[in-house]
Amino acid sequence: MGRLAIQMLAGASLTLVVLATGVPIVVAHAAGEPIAVIPLGWWLACFAAYVAALTVSMWLSEVVGRPTILWMFTLQSVLAPVLVLTVPGAGWTPILLVFNAAISVYLVPLRFTVVLVAANTAVVAASAVPATAFEIGMGAGVYLMLQAVSVLAVLAERRDAEARRELAEAHVRLRSASVLLAESSRTEERLRIARELHDSIGHRLTVLALELEIASHRDCGESVGRAKELTGQVLADLRSTVGELREEAPDLRQTLEGIVAELPMPTVRLRIDETVSADRALASALVRCVQEVVTNTIRHAEAEHLWIDIDTAGSGLVFEARDDGRGAPDFTIGNGLRGMSERLEQLGGSVEFSGKNGFRVRAEVPTG
């Protein structure tokens, strides 16, 4: 089961538990033993408002935006004590306070979470009155520990997730640097060989061609003419080989597969059409684009899969990337994406970004 599926299952389970806390109150009222100190209709209205606020803050956070989420959480934090204090005889409702403490770790700074835990503990103690001091202390202590454990568990999970993200980002940066360094070494070696061919063999062939030219003017026969012609062909081939060594582009498939290989998260599906060819400048730009897309997905998308397709279209190349993450309809282009745009525009290309239904990138670059 994937990480996203586990999170969805955990969220659904939490929602069901919240709904279950209202069942004993309704059952007790139906049995003729009302335990709420306010009319049941009012209590149920508060409970419905709490569930609605919880649903928005848990399931619709990417739709409504952070300000609305904070308002919904504030409403939860107010309604939960009301629900607990108005049914002092119910043993389940204080669990709502524990949920609020755990959720607060995602939404507010830790100091506010500490204040909330203290306030929730006071609410539990107040709801136990007129029990004995020992019973009040035990109840408040138990729920204090439950809140503390929940908060610490969420903090640990968040730090673990952050560590995984940092590891994945470091992996991408390291692989990109390694690939570019290896390609730079290969390029330097090709240039060294090209210089050696040009400076040594090329020089000698040029001298030989001159000597044959002199010999041809001295009536040395038909064999000298053929040798002169052959020397010219060899020299032309040598110049062509040297030019190819200087301009040879890296193996794009091997280079990009090296970046995404063994990536811990997300799973990257890389597809490069067989007809794709790229010179050194374009290949370098694509390496940086893949690095930025993967890093952006790790850092922001919370995606399980990332698809990268590189194909030909007419006289150009098309680069497309998409993930199955949370997306961002109103995202702001940061330095990384801006750098990607500038790099492709320098090659005469264009790029488009979309945050709907996951994050998407589409770029077109001429290759002619």
Secondary structure, 3 states (H helix, E strand, C coil): CCHHHHHHHHHHHHHHHHHHCCHHHHHHHHCCCCCCCCCHHHHHHHHHHHHHHHHHHHHCHHHHCHHHHHHHHHHHHHHHHHHHHCCCCCCCCCHHHHHHHHHHHHHCCHHHHHHHHHHHHHHHHHHCCCCCHHHHHHHHHHHHHHHHHHHHHHHHHHHHHHHHHHHHHHHHHHHHHHHHHHHHHHHHHHHHHHHHHHHHHHHHHHHHHHHHHHHHCCCCCHHHHHHHHHHHHHHHHHHHHHHHHHHCCCCHHHHHHHHHCCCCCCEEEEEECCCCCCCHHHHHHHHHHHHHHHHHHHHHHCCCEEEEEEEEECCEEEEEEEECCCCCCCCCCCHHHHHHHHHHHCCCCEEEEECCCCCEEEEEEECC
